[in-house]
Amino acid sequence: MEAAKKAAAAATQEPKLGCNHEVEVYRGDSIRDFKAKVTLACEREQKFWDKKGISFDSNARKYANVKVAFKHLVMIFVPSAKVKSLYAQKLQAGDEYRHAFEMAVMDPTSWQPLEPTRTFHQYPQYRFFGNDEEGSTPQQLRIIEATESYKNVNLRYKEFDAEQNKKTF
């Protein structure tokens, strides 16, 4: 009954870009699984818009031929100290917070790589899937191609790569 209500509600709403793939991510999924699901979600999103006859729309076209592979990193946003301080002072509605947040998002050093073999559940510090008492705050993830030049601009990635390639005896 509940599924029928959801389907009826979805049929009456205008479809939104990026919300039509029906791929679900679970806390037990590894980061590697997540990358595969992103690829699948993009394929399904592209097919959805193709069926609608909107395949040449620039927004829908960005889902075409997306392949997230082993060479890609899944990164999570880690706010800067200034952003954390303004948030702690409950100033997140102000212009200063908005500017500091936008600057932190653009800063490559604010993005921490996630280990491909770990699951979302193994990252309790990021509170995925509503693990905190006050409710879930959505996490910002970014997928980028791991390159040597990116290592030069993101110290977190440089340290992550060194740890990944450390020889064990």
DSSP file (Angstrom, degrees, kcal/mol; ACC not computed):
  #  RESIDUE AA STRUCTURE BP1 BP2  ACC     N-H-->O    O-->H-N    N-H-->O    O-->H-N    TCO  KAPPA ALPHA  PHI   PSI    X-CA   Y-CA   Z-CA
    1    1 A M     >        0   0    0      0, 0.0     4,-1.9     0, 0.0     5,-0.1   0.000 360.0 360.0 360.0 -45.8    0.0    0.0    0.0
    2    2 A E  H  >  +     0   0    0      1,-0.2     4,-2.1     2,-0.2     5,-0.2   0.900 360.0  51.3 -62.5 -41.8    2.8    2.4    1.0
    3    3 A A  H  > S+     0   0    0      1,-0.2     4,-2.4     2,-0.2    -1,-0.2   0.867 107.5  53.5 -64.1 -37.0    4.7    1.7   -2.3
    4    4 A A  H  > S+     0   0    0      2,-0.2     4,-2.2     1,-0.2    -1,-0.2   0.891 108.2  49.7 -65.8 -39.0    1.6    2.4   -4.3
    5    5 A K  H  X S+     0   0    0     -4,-1.9     4,-2.4     2,-0.2    -2,-0.2   0.917 111.6  48.6 -64.8 -42.8    1.2    5.8   -2.6
    6    6 A K  H  X S+     0   0    0     -4,-2.1     4,-2.5     1,-0.2    -2,-0.2   0.910 111.6  49.4 -63.7 -42.3    4.8    6.6   -3.3
    7    7 A A  H  X S+     0   0    0     -4,-2.4     4,-1.9     2,-0.2    -1,-0.2   0.899 111.7  48.6 -64.3 -40.8    4.5    5.6   -7.0
    8    8 A A  H  X S+     0   0    0     -4,-2.2     4,-1.2     2,-0.2    -2,-0.2   0.903 112.6  48.2 -66.1 -41.2    1.3    7.6   -7.4
    9    9 A A  H  X S+     0   0    0     -4,-2.4     4,-1.0     1,-0.2     3,-0.2   0.899 111.6  50.2 -65.4 -40.5    3.0   10.7   -5.8
   10   10 A A  H  < S+     0   0    0     -4,-2.5     3,-0.2     1,-0.2    -1,-0.2   0.853 106.3  55.9 -66.7 -34.4    6.0   10.3   -8.0
   11   11 A A  H  < S+     0   0    0     -4,-1.9    -1,-0.2     1,-0.2    -2,-0.2   0.819 107.8  48.2 -68.3 -30.6    3.9   10.0  -11.2
   12   12 A T  H  < S+     0   0    0     -4,-1.2    -1,-0.2    -3,-0.2    -2,-0.2   0.698  99.2  82.8 -84.2 -18.7    2.2   13.4  -10.5
   13   13 A Q  S  < S-     0   0    0     -4,-1.0     3,-0.0    -3,-0.2     0, 0.0  -0.537  89.1-107.0 -86.0 151.6    5.5   15.2   -9.8
   14   14 A E        -     0   0    0     -2,-0.2    -1,-0.1     1,-0.1    -2,-0.1  -0.612  45.6-107.7 -70.9 130.3    7.7   16.7  -12.4
   15   15 A P        -     0   0    0      0, 0.0     2,-0.3     0, 0.0    -1,-0.1  -0.360  32.5-140.7 -64.8 140.2   10.9   14.5  -12.6
   16   16 A K    >   -     0   0    0      3,-0.1     3,-1.7     1,-0.0     2,-0.2  -0.778  23.9-100.7-102.1 146.0   14.0   16.1  -11.2
   17   17 A L  T 3  S+     0   0    0     -2,-0.3    -1,-0.0     1,-0.3    43,-0.0  -0.454 107.1  13.7 -64.2 127.9   17.4   15.8  -12.7
   18   18 A G  T 3  S+     0   0    0     -2,-0.2    -1,-0.3    23,-0.1     3,-0.2   0.443 106.7  88.3  87.9   1.1   19.5   13.2  -10.8
   19   19 A C    <   +     0   0    0     -3,-1.7    -2,-0.1     1,-0.1     3,-0.1   0.130  67.0  76.0-116.1  19.9   16.6   11.7   -8.9
   20   20 A N        +     0   0    0      1,-0.1    -1,-0.1    -4,-0.1    -3,-0.1   0.179  66.4  86.2-119.9  17.1   15.4    9.0  -11.4
   21   21 A H  S    S-     0   0    0     -3,-0.2    -1,-0.1     2,-0.1     3,-0.1   0.729  71.2-149.3 -94.1 -24.2   17.9    6.2  -11.1
   22   22 A E        +     0   0    0      1,-0.2     2,-0.5    -3,-0.1    -3,-0.0   0.781  44.1 145.5  57.8  31.2   16.5    4.3   -8.1
   23   23 A V        -     0   0    0     14,-0.1     2,-0.4    15,-0.0    -1,-0.2  -0.878  34.8-154.4 -97.9 126.8   19.9    3.1   -7.0
   24   24 A E        -     0   0    0     -2,-0.5     2,-0.4    -3,-0.1    17,-0.0  -0.818   4.9-151.4-106.7 143.3   20.2    2.9   -3.2
   25   25 A V        -     0   0    0     -2,-0.4     2,-0.3     4,-0.0     9,-0.0  -0.929  14.7-160.1-112.1 134.6   23.3    3.1   -1.2
   26   26 A Y    >   -     0   0    0     -2,-0.4     3,-1.7     4,-0.1    94,-0.3  -0.767  30.2-116.4-115.0 158.8   23.6    1.3    2.1
   27   27 A R  T 3  S+     0   0    0     -2,-0.3    94,-2.3     1,-0.3    93,-0.3   0.741 115.7  57.6 -65.8 -21.6   25.8    1.8    5.2
   28   28 A G  T 3  S+     0   0    0     92,-0.2    -1,-0.3    91,-0.1     2,-0.2   0.492  83.0 108.3 -85.7  -3.9   27.3   -1.7    4.6
   29   29 A D    <   -     0   0    0     -3,-1.7    91,-1.6     1,-0.1    92,-0.2  -0.525  68.5-130.4 -73.1 137.3   28.4   -0.7    1.0
   30   30 A S  B  >  -A  119   0A   0     89,-0.2     4,-2.4    -2,-0.2    89,-0.3  -0.376  24.7-108.6 -77.5 166.9   32.1   -0.3    0.6
   31   31 A I  H  > S+     0   0    0     87,-2.0     4,-2.1    84,-0.5    86,-0.2   0.857 124.0  55.1 -64.2 -34.1   33.4    2.8   -1.1
   32   32 A R  H  > S+     0   0    0     84,-2.1     4,-1.7    86,-0.2    -1,-0.2   0.913 107.6  48.7 -63.4 -43.1   34.3    0.6   -4.1
   33   33 A D  H  > S+     0   0    0     83,-0.3     4,-2.4     1,-0.2    -2,-0.2   0.906 108.5  55.1 -60.6 -41.7   30.6   -0.6   -4.2
   34   34 A F  H  X S+     0   0    0     -4,-2.4     4,-2.3     1,-0.2    -2,-0.2   0.903 104.8  52.2 -60.0 -42.7   29.6    3.1   -4.1
   35   35 A K  H  X S+     0   0    0     -4,-2.1     4,-1.8     1,-0.2    33,-0.3   0.907 110.2  48.6 -61.5 -41.1   31.7    3.9   -7.1
   36   36 A A  H  X S+     0   0    0     -4,-1.7     4,-2.2     1,-0.2    -1,-0.2   0.887 110.8  51.3 -64.6 -38.4   30.0    1.1   -9.0
   37   37 A K  H  X S+     0   0    0     -4,-2.4     4,-2.9     2,-0.2    -2,-0.2   0.843 106.0  54.5 -69.4 -32.9   26.6    2.3   -7.9
   38   38 A V  H  X S+     0   0    0     -4,-2.3     4,-2.3     2,-0.2    -1,-0.2   0.925 109.1  48.3 -64.1 -43.1   27.4    5.9   -9.1
   39   39 A T  H  X S+     0   0    0     -4,-1.8     4,-2.0     2,-0.2    -2,-0.2   0.933 114.0  46.4 -60.6 -46.2   28.2    4.5  -12.5
   40   40 A L  H  X S+     0   0    0     -4,-2.2     4,-2.6     1,-0.2     5,-0.2   0.908 110.9  52.4 -62.6 -43.5   25.0    2.5  -12.6
   41   41 A A  H  X S+     0   0    0     -4,-2.9     4,-2.5     1,-0.2    -1,-0.2   0.890 109.0  49.8 -61.9 -40.3   23.0    5.5  -11.4
   42   42 A C  H  X S+     0   0    0     -4,-2.3     4,-2.4     2,-0.2    -1,-0.2   0.902 110.5  50.2 -66.0 -40.6   24.4    7.7  -14.2
   43   43 A E  H  X S+     0   0    0     -4,-2.0     4,-2.3     2,-0.2    -2,-0.2   0.938 113.7  45.1 -61.5 -46.3   23.5    5.0  -16.8
   44   44 A R  H  X S+     0   0    0     -4,-2.6     4,-2.4     2,-0.2    -2,-0.2   0.880 111.7  52.1 -66.3 -38.2   19.9    4.7  -15.4
   45   45 A E  H  X S+     0   0    0     -4,-2.5     4,-2.1    -5,-0.2    -1,-0.2   0.919 110.0  48.9 -63.9 -43.1   19.5    8.5  -15.2
   46   46 A Q  H  X S+     0   0    0     -4,-2.4     4,-2.2    17,-0.3    -2,-0.2   0.922 111.7  49.1 -62.4 -44.1   20.6    8.9  -18.8
   47   47 A K  H  X S+     0   0    0     -4,-2.3     4,-2.3     2,-0.2    -2,-0.2   0.887 108.2  55.0 -63.1 -38.9   18.2    6.1  -19.9
   48   48 A F  H  X S+     0   0    0     -4,-2.4     4,-1.4     1,-0.2    -1,-0.2   0.939 111.7  42.5 -58.4 -48.4   15.4    7.8  -18.0
   49   49 A W  H  X>S+     0   0    0     -4,-2.1     5,-2.7     1,-0.2     4,-0.5   0.826 110.2  57.2 -72.3 -30.1   15.9   11.1  -19.8
   50   50 A D  H ><5S+     0   0    0     -4,-2.2     3,-1.0     1,-0.2     5,-0.3   0.918 106.1  50.4 -62.3 -42.8   16.4    9.3  -23.2
   51   51 A K  H 3<5S+     0   0    0     -4,-2.3    -2,-0.2     1,-0.3    -1,-0.2   0.840 108.3  52.9 -63.5 -32.9   12.9    7.7  -22.7
   52   52 A K  H 3<5S-     0   0    0     -4,-1.4    -1,-0.3    -5,-0.2    -2,-0.2   0.609 116.7-117.5 -76.3 -11.6   11.5   11.1  -22.0
   53   53 A G  T <<5S+     0   0    0     -3,-1.0    -3,-0.2    -4,-0.5     3,-0.2   0.744  86.1 112.4  81.3  23.4   13.0   12.4  -25.2
   54   54 A I    > < +     0   0    0     -5,-2.7     3,-1.3     1,-0.1     6,-0.2  -0.106  27.5 125.7-117.1  33.9   15.3   14.9  -23.5
   55   55 A S  T 3  S+     0   0    0     -5,-0.3    -1,-0.1     1,-0.3    -5,-0.1   0.726  72.1  52.5 -70.0 -20.9   18.6   13.2  -24.3
   56   56 A F  T 3  S+     0   0    0     -3,-0.2    -1,-0.3    -6,-0.1     2,-0.2   0.446  77.5 116.9 -96.9   1.3   20.1   16.3  -25.8
   57   57 A D  S <> S-     0   0    0     -3,-1.3     4,-2.3     1,-0.1     5,-0.2  -0.507  70.9-130.7 -65.2 134.0   19.4   18.6  -22.9
   58   58 A S  H  > S+     0   0    0      1,-0.2     4,-0.7    -2,-0.2    -1,-0.1   0.838 105.1  51.3 -60.7 -34.1   22.7   19.8  -21.5
   59   59 A N  H >4 S+     0   0    0      1,-0.2     3,-0.6     2,-0.2    -1,-0.2   0.927 113.5  42.7 -69.1 -43.9   21.8   18.8  -17.9
   60   60 A A  H >4 S+     0   0    0      1,-0.2     3,-1.5    -6,-0.2    -2,-0.2   0.812 105.9  64.8 -71.6 -29.1   20.7   15.3  -18.8
   61   61 A R  H >< S+     0   0    0     -4,-2.3     3,-1.7     1,-0.3    -1,-0.2   0.736  83.9  74.5 -67.7 -22.1   23.7   14.8  -21.1
   62   62 A K  T << S+     0   0    0     -4,-0.7    -1,-0.3    -3,-0.6    -2,-0.1   0.653  90.1  59.2 -68.1 -11.8   26.1   15.1  -18.2
   63   63 A Y  T X  S+     0   0    0     -3,-1.5     3,-0.9    -4,-0.2   -17,-0.3   0.535  82.6 107.9 -89.7  -7.8   25.1   11.6  -17.1
   64   64 A A  T <  S-     0   0    0     -3,-1.7   -21,-0.1     1,-0.2   -22,-0.0  -0.486  88.1  -1.5 -75.0 138.7   26.1   10.0  -20.4
   65   65 A N  T 3  S+     0   0    0      1,-0.2     2,-0.6    -2,-0.2    -1,-0.2   0.769  81.6 159.9  57.6  33.3   29.3    7.8  -20.5
   66   66 A V    <   +     0   0    0     -3,-0.9     2,-0.5   -27,-0.2    -1,-0.2  -0.778  11.0 175.4 -86.9 121.8   30.2    8.3  -16.8
   67   67 A K        -     0   0    0     -2,-0.6     2,-0.7   -25,-0.1   -31,-0.1  -0.946  15.3-162.6-129.8 109.5   32.5    5.5  -15.7
   68   68 A V        +     0   0    0     -2,-0.5   -29,-0.2   -33,-0.3     2,-0.1  -0.842  27.3 171.0 -93.2 117.9   33.8    5.7  -12.2
   69   69 A A    >   -     0   0    0     -2,-0.7     3,-1.8   -30,-0.0   -34,-0.0  -0.433  50.1 -76.6-120.5-171.8   36.8    3.3  -12.0
   70   70 A F  T 3  S+     0   0    0      1,-0.3    -2,-0.0    -2,-0.1   -35,-0.0   0.772 122.8  62.8 -60.9 -27.8   39.7    2.3   -9.8
   71   71 A K  T 3  S+     0   0    0      2,-0.1    75,-3.1    74,-0.1     2,-0.3   0.512  89.0  90.3 -79.2  -2.9   41.6    5.4  -10.7
   72   72 A H  E <   -B  145   0B   0     -3,-1.8     2,-0.4    73,-0.2    73,-0.3  -0.695  65.6-146.2 -95.7 147.4   38.9    7.6   -9.1
   73   73 A L  E     -B  144   0B   0     71,-3.4    71,-2.0    -2,-0.3     2,-0.6  -0.888   6.6-142.2-109.1 140.4   38.9    8.8   -5.5
   74   74 A V  E     -B  143   0B   0     40,-0.5    40,-2.6    -2,-0.4     2,-0.3  -0.923  28.5-169.4 -98.3 122.5   35.8    9.3   -3.4
   75   75 A M  E     -BC 142 113B   0     67,-3.6    67,-2.4    -2,-0.6     2,-0.4  -0.861  12.8-150.0-116.0 146.2   36.4   12.3   -1.3
   76   76 A I  E     -BC 141 112B   0     36,-2.6    36,-2.8    -2,-0.3     2,-0.3  -0.925  26.3-111.9-114.8 142.9   34.5   13.7    1.7
   77   77 A F  E     - C   0 111B   0     63,-2.3    34,-0.2    -2,-0.4    63,-0.2  -0.565  27.6-170.1 -75.0 128.7   34.3   17.3    2.6
   78   78 A V        -     0   0    0     32,-3.7    48,-0.0    -2,-0.3    -1,-0.0  -0.961  24.8-128.8-118.9 108.9   36.0   18.2    5.9
   79   79 A P        -     0   0    0      0, 0.0    22,-0.1     0, 0.0    32,-0.0  -0.161  23.2-108.6 -61.3 150.6   35.2   21.8    6.8
   80   80 A S     >  -     0   0    0     20,-0.2     4,-2.3     1,-0.1     5,-0.2  -0.208  31.5-103.3 -70.4 167.3   38.0   24.2    7.7
   81   81 A A  H  > S+     0   0    0      1,-0.2     4,-2.4     2,-0.2     5,-0.2   0.867 122.4  53.9 -60.7 -37.3   38.6   25.4   11.3
   82   82 A K  H  > S+     0   0    0      2,-0.2     4,-2.5     1,-0.2    -1,-0.2   0.921 108.6  47.8 -65.6 -43.0   36.9   28.7   10.4
   83   83 A V  H  > S+     0   0    0      1,-0.2     4,-2.3     2,-0.2    -2,-0.2   0.921 112.8  48.9 -63.3 -43.6   33.8   27.1    9.1
   84   84 A K  H  X S+     0   0    0     -4,-2.3     4,-2.5     1,-0.2    -1,-0.2   0.900 111.4  50.4 -62.1 -40.8   33.6   24.8   12.2
   85   85 A S  H  X S+     0   0    0     -4,-2.4     4,-1.5     2,-0.2    -2,-0.2   0.927 111.4  46.5 -64.7 -45.9   34.1   27.9   14.5
   86   86 A L  H  <>S+     0   0    0     -4,-2.5     5,-2.6     1,-0.2     6,-0.2   0.883 113.1  50.5 -64.5 -37.6   31.3   29.9   12.8
   87   87 A Y  H ><5S+     0   0    0     -4,-2.3     3,-1.8     1,-0.2     5,-0.2   0.911 107.6  52.9 -65.4 -42.4   29.0   26.9   12.9
   88   88 A A  H 3<5S+     0   0    0     -4,-2.5    -1,-0.2     1,-0.3    -2,-0.2   0.811 107.1  52.7 -63.1 -29.7   29.7   26.3   16.6
   89   89 A Q  T 3<5S-     0   0    0     -4,-1.5    -1,-0.3    -5,-0.2    -2,-0.2   0.384 116.5-118.6 -85.1   4.0   28.8   30.0   17.2
   90   90 A K  T < 5S+     0   0    0     -3,-1.8     3,-0.2    -5,-0.1    -3,-0.2   0.862  75.7 130.4  60.5  39.9   25.5   29.3   15.3
   91   91 A L    > < +     0   0    0     -5,-2.6     3,-1.7     1,-0.2     6,-0.5   0.079  23.0 118.5-105.9  21.8   26.4   31.9   12.7
   92   92 A Q  T 3   +     0   0    0      1,-0.3    -1,-0.2    -5,-0.2    -5,-0.1   0.604  68.6  60.7 -69.4  -9.5   25.6   29.6    9.7
   93   93 A A  T 3  S+     0   0    0     -3,-0.2    -1,-0.3     4,-0.1    -2,-0.1   0.582  90.9  92.9 -88.4  -9.9   22.8   31.9    8.4
   94   94 A G  S <> S-     0   0    0     -3,-1.7     4,-2.0     1,-0.1     5,-0.1  -0.317  83.8-116.7 -87.3 166.5   25.3   34.8    7.9
   95   95 A D  H  > S+     0   0    0      1,-0.2     4,-2.7     2,-0.2     5,-0.2   0.841 112.3  58.6 -67.0 -35.6   27.3   36.0    4.9
   96   96 A E  H  > S+     0   0    0      2,-0.2     4,-2.5     1,-0.2    -1,-0.2   0.921 108.7  44.9 -63.2 -42.9   30.6   35.4    6.7
   97   97 A Y  H  > S+     0   0    0     -6,-0.5     4,-3.0     2,-0.2     5,-0.2   0.940 112.6  51.3 -65.0 -46.6   29.8   31.7    7.2
   98   98 A R  H  X S+     0   0    0     -4,-2.0     4,-2.4     1,-0.2    -2,-0.2   0.909 112.9  45.6 -57.3 -44.0   28.5   31.3    3.6
   99   99 A H  H  X S+     0   0    0     -4,-2.7     4,-2.4     2,-0.2    -1,-0.2   0.930 114.1  47.6 -66.3 -45.5   31.7   32.9    2.2
  100  100 A A  H  X S+     0   0    0     -4,-2.5     4,-2.2    -5,-0.2    -2,-0.2   0.890 112.9  50.1 -63.2 -38.7   33.9   30.8    4.5
  101  101 A F  H  X S+     0   0    0     -4,-3.0     4,-2.4     2,-0.2    -2,-0.2   0.935 110.7  48.1 -65.5 -46.7   32.0   27.6    3.5
  102  102 A E  H  X S+     0   0    0     -4,-2.4     4,-1.7    -5,-0.2    -2,-0.2   0.890 112.1  49.9 -61.6 -39.9   32.2   28.3   -0.2
  103  103 A M  H  X S+     0   0    0     -4,-2.4     4,-1.1     1,-0.2    -1,-0.2   0.905 110.8  49.8 -65.1 -40.9   36.0   29.0    0.1
  104  104 A A  H  < S+     0   0    0     -4,-2.2     6,-0.3     1,-0.2     3,-0.3   0.890 108.4  52.6 -65.9 -39.3   36.4   25.7    2.0
  105  105 A V  H  < S+     0   0    0     -4,-2.4    -1,-0.2     1,-0.2    -2,-0.2   0.872 111.0  47.4 -64.1 -36.5   34.5   23.7   -0.6
  106  106 A M  H  < S+     0   0    0     -4,-1.7    -1,-0.2    -5,-0.2    -2,-0.2   0.697  92.3  93.9 -77.8 -18.8   36.7   25.1   -3.4
  107  107 A D    ><  -     0   0    0     -4,-1.1     3,-2.0    -3,-0.3     4,-0.1  -0.643  68.3-150.2 -78.5 118.5   39.9   24.4   -1.4
  108  108 A P  G >  S+     0   0    0      0, 0.0     3,-1.5     0, 0.0    -1,-0.2   0.796  93.8  65.3 -58.9 -27.8   41.3   21.0   -2.4
  109  109 A T  G 3  S+     0   0    0      1,-0.3    45,-0.1    44,-0.2    -5,-0.1   0.569  88.3  69.2 -74.1  -5.8   42.8   20.5    1.0
  110  110 A S  G <  S+     0   0    0     -3,-2.0   -32,-3.7    -6,-0.3     2,-0.5   0.356  85.1  85.8 -88.3   5.5   39.3   20.4    2.5
  111  111 A W  E <   -C   77   0B   0     -3,-1.5   -34,-0.2   -34,-0.2    46,-0.2  -0.938  62.2-161.6-116.8 122.5   38.6   17.0    0.8
  112  112 A Q  E     -C   76   0B   0    -36,-2.8   -36,-2.6    -2,-0.5     2,-0.1  -0.869  19.9-125.6-103.3 126.3   39.6   13.8    2.5
  113  113 A P  E     -C   75   0B   0      0, 0.0     2,-0.4     0, 0.0   -38,-0.2  -0.412  21.1-136.5 -67.7 145.8   40.0   10.6    0.4
  114  114 A L        -     0   0    0    -40,-2.6   -40,-0.5    -2,-0.1     9,-0.0  -0.868  22.9-109.0-104.3 139.0   38.0    7.6    1.6
  115  115 A E    >   -     0   0    0     -2,-0.4     3,-1.2     1,-0.1   -84,-0.5  -0.489  23.6-139.0 -67.0 124.9   39.5    4.1    1.6
  116  116 A P  T 3  S+     0   0    0      0, 0.0   -84,-2.1     0, 0.0   -83,-0.3   0.763  98.6  50.2 -60.6 -27.6   37.9    2.0   -1.2
  117  117 A T  T 3  S+     0   0    0    -86,-0.2     2,-0.2   -87,-0.1    -2,-0.1   0.626  93.8  88.8 -89.3 -11.9   37.7   -1.2    0.9
  118  118 A R  S <  S-     0   0    0     -3,-1.2   -87,-2.0   -88,-0.1   -86,-0.2  -0.512  72.6-129.9 -83.6 154.1   36.0    0.4    3.9
  119  119 A T  B >   -A   30   0A   0    -89,-0.3     3,-0.8    -2,-0.2   -89,-0.2  -0.529  24.9-109.1 -94.9 167.1   32.3    0.7    4.3
  120  120 A F  G >  S+     0   0    0    -91,-1.6     3,-1.7   -94,-0.3     8,-0.3   0.864 120.6  60.6 -61.6 -34.8   30.3    3.9    5.1
  121  121 A H  G 3  S+     0   0    0    -94,-2.3    -1,-0.2     1,-0.3   -93,-0.1   0.766  94.6  62.9 -63.9 -25.4   29.6    2.3    8.5
  122  122 A Q  G <  S+     0   0    0     -3,-0.8    -1,-0.3   -95,-0.3    -2,-0.2   0.339  92.4  68.5 -84.1   8.1   33.3    2.1    9.2
  123  123 A Y    X > +     0   0    0     -3,-1.7     3,-1.5     1,-0.1     5,-0.5  -0.554  54.5 156.0-119.6  65.4   33.5    6.0    9.0
  124  124 A P  G > 5 +     0   0    0      0, 0.0     3,-1.2     0, 0.0    -1,-0.1   0.775  65.7  70.3 -64.3 -24.1   31.5    6.9   12.2
  125  125 A Q  G 3 5S+     0   0    0      1,-0.3    -2,-0.0    -3,-0.1    -3,-0.0   0.724  98.2  50.1 -66.2 -19.9   33.3   10.3   12.4
  126  126 A Y  G < 5S-     0   0    0     -3,-1.5    -1,-0.3    -6,-0.2     5,-0.0   0.508 100.7-136.7 -97.4  -5.0   31.3   11.4    9.3
  127  127 A R  T X 5 -     0   0    0     -3,-1.2     3,-0.7    -4,-0.4    10,-0.4   0.898  29.2-174.1  53.9  50.5   27.9   10.4   10.6
  128  128 A F  T 3 < +     0   0    0     -5,-0.5     3,-0.3    -8,-0.3    -1,-0.1  -0.460  63.5  15.6 -68.2 147.5   26.6    8.8    7.4
  129  129 A F  T 3  S-     0   0    0      1,-0.2    -1,-0.2    -2,-0.1    -2,-0.1   0.812 132.8 -57.4  61.0  37.8   23.0    7.7    7.5
  130  130 A G  S <  S+     0   0    0     -3,-0.7    -1,-0.2     7,-0.1    -2,-0.1   0.880  81.5 150.7  69.9  40.9   21.8    9.6   10.6
  131  131 A N        +     0   0    0     -3,-0.3     2,-0.1    -4,-0.2    -3,-0.1   0.635  48.4  85.4 -78.6 -13.3   24.3    8.2   13.1
  132  132 A D  S >  S-     0   0    0     -5,-0.3     3,-0.9     3,-0.1     4,-0.0  -0.489  82.3-121.0 -94.8 164.2   24.2   11.4   15.3
  133  133 A E  T 3  S+     0   0    0      1,-0.2     3,-0.1    -2,-0.1    -1,-0.1   0.826 107.7  53.9 -69.2 -34.6   21.8   12.3   18.0
  134  134 A E  T 3  S-     0   0    0      1,-0.3    -1,-0.2     3,-0.0     2,-0.1   0.441 120.7 -90.4 -84.3   1.5   20.6   15.6   16.4
  135  135 A G    <   -     0   0    0     -3,-0.9     2,-0.3    -5,-0.1    -1,-0.3  -0.385  58.2 -51.0 107.9 168.2   19.6   14.0   13.1
  136  136 A S        -     0   0    0     -2,-0.1    -8,-0.1    -6,-0.1    -9,-0.1  -0.607  40.0-160.2 -85.1 133.2   21.5   13.4    9.9
  137  137 A T        -     0   0    0    -10,-0.4    -7,-0.1    -2,-0.3    -8,-0.1  -0.957  32.4-112.7-106.0 127.0   23.4   16.1    8.2
  138  138 A P        -     0   0    0      0, 0.0     2,-0.3     0, 0.0   -10,-0.1  -0.288  28.4-136.6 -60.7 139.2   24.1   15.3    4.6
  139  139 A Q        -     0   0    0    -12,-0.0     2,-0.6   -63,-0.0   -13,-0.0  -0.752  11.0-128.4 -96.2 144.0   27.7   14.8    3.7
  140  140 A Q        -     0   0    0     -2,-0.3   -63,-2.3   -63,-0.2     2,-0.3  -0.824  28.0-173.2 -94.1 123.9   29.2   16.2    0.6
  141  141 A L  E     -B   76   0B   0     -2,-0.6     2,-0.4   -65,-0.2   -65,-0.2  -0.862   6.0-168.4-114.5 151.1   31.1   13.7   -1.5
  142  142 A R  E     -B   75   0B   0    -67,-2.4   -67,-3.6    -2,-0.3     2,-0.5  -0.998   9.7-152.1-137.6 138.8   33.2   14.4   -4.6
  143  143 A I  E     +B   74   0B   0     -2,-0.4     2,-0.3   -69,-0.2   -69,-0.2  -0.963  26.1 166.0-114.0 123.6   34.6   11.9   -7.0
  144  144 A I  E     -B   73   0B   0    -71,-2.0   -71,-3.4    -2,-0.5     2,-0.5  -0.895  41.0-101.4-132.6 161.6   37.8   12.9   -8.8
  145  145 A E  E     -B   72   0B   0     -2,-0.3     2,-0.7   -73,-0.3   -73,-0.2  -0.723  38.4-123.9 -83.5 130.5   40.5   11.2  -10.9
  146  146 A A        +     0   0    0    -75,-3.1     2,-0.3    -2,-0.5    -1,-0.0  -0.646  45.2 162.0 -78.0 114.1   43.6   10.5   -8.8
  147  147 A T     >  -     0   0    0     -2,-0.7     4,-1.3     1,-0.1    -3,-0.0  -0.865  51.7-114.9-128.7 163.4   46.5   12.2  -10.6
  148  148 A E  H  > S+     0   0    0     -2,-0.3     4,-0.9     1,-0.2     3,-0.1   0.875 116.7  55.0 -64.3 -37.4   50.0   13.2   -9.6
  149  149 A S  H  > S+     0   0    0      1,-0.2     4,-0.7     2,-0.2     3,-0.4   0.857 104.2  54.0 -67.0 -33.4   49.2   16.8  -10.1
  150  150 A Y  H >> S+     0   0    0      1,-0.2     4,-1.6     2,-0.2     3,-0.7   0.842 100.7  60.9 -68.2 -30.9   46.2   16.5   -7.7
  151  151 A K  H 3< S+     0   0    0     -4,-1.3     7,-0.3     1,-0.2    -1,-0.2   0.828 100.2  56.1 -62.0 -31.0   48.6   15.1   -5.1
  152  152 A N  H 3< S+     0   0    0     -4,-0.9    -1,-0.2    -3,-0.4    -2,-0.2   0.732 113.1  38.9 -74.7 -22.6   50.5   18.4   -5.3
  153  153 A V  H << S+     0   0    0     -3,-0.7     2,-0.5    -4,-0.7    -2,-0.2   0.606 113.2  55.4-103.5 -13.6   47.4   20.5   -4.4
  154  154 A N     X  -     0   0    0     -4,-1.6     4,-2.0     1,-0.1     3,-0.2  -0.894  55.9-174.7-125.7 103.0   45.9   18.2   -1.8
  155  155 A L  H  > S+     0   0    0     -2,-0.5     4,-2.5     1,-0.2     5,-0.2   0.841  86.9  59.5 -63.0 -34.3   48.1   17.3    1.2
  156  156 A R  H  > S+     0   0    0      1,-0.2     4,-2.2     2,-0.2    -1,-0.2   0.907 108.0  45.1 -61.9 -40.9   45.4   14.9    2.5
  157  157 A Y  H  > S+     0   0    0     -3,-0.2     4,-3.1     2,-0.2     5,-0.2   0.892 110.2  54.6 -68.7 -38.8   45.5   12.9   -0.7
  158  158 A K  H  X S+     0   0    0     -4,-2.0     4,-2.1    -7,-0.3    -2,-0.2   0.921 112.2  43.4 -60.3 -44.4   49.3   13.0   -0.7
  159  159 A E  H  X S+     0   0    0     -4,-2.5     4,-2.2     2,-0.2    -1,-0.2   0.890 113.6  51.9 -67.3 -40.1   49.3   11.5    2.8
  160  160 A F  H  X S+     0   0    0     -4,-2.2     4,-2.2    -5,-0.2    -2,-0.2   0.920 110.7  47.8 -61.5 -45.2   46.6    9.0    1.9
  161  161 A D  H  X S+     0   0    0     -4,-3.1     4,-2.0     1,-0.2    -1,-0.2   0.898 110.4  51.5 -65.2 -40.8   48.5    7.8   -1.2
  162  162 A A  H  < S+     0   0    0     -4,-2.1     4,-0.3    -5,-0.2    -1,-0.2   0.907 111.3  48.0 -62.6 -40.9   51.7    7.4    0.9
  163  163 A E  H >< S+     0   0    0     -4,-2.2     3,-0.8     1,-0.2    -2,-0.2   0.887 111.4  50.6 -65.9 -39.3   49.8    5.3    3.4
  164  164 A Q  H 3< S+     0   0    0     -4,-2.2    -1,-0.2     1,-0.2    -2,-0.2   0.851 115.3  42.2 -67.0 -34.6   48.3    3.2    0.7
  165  165 A N  T 3< S+     0   0    0     -4,-2.0    -1,-0.2    -5,-0.2     2,-0.2   0.287  82.8 128.1 -98.6   9.7   51.7    2.5   -1.0
  166  166 A K    <   -     0   0    0     -3,-0.8     2,-0.3    -4,-0.3    -3,-0.1  -0.478  62.5-120.6 -68.4 132.9   53.6    1.9    2.2
  167  167 A K        -     0   0    0     -2,-0.2     2,-0.4     2,-0.0    -1,-0.1  -0.570  25.7-157.0 -76.8 134.1   55.5   -1.3    2.1
  168  168 A T              0   0    0     -2,-0.3    -1,-0.0     1,-0.1     0, 0.0  -0.884 360.0 360.0-111.5 145.7   54.7   -3.8    4.8
  169  169 A F              0   0    0     -2,-0.4    -1,-0.1     0, 0.0    -2,-0.0   0.401 360.0 360.0-109.3 360.0   57.0   -6.6    5.9
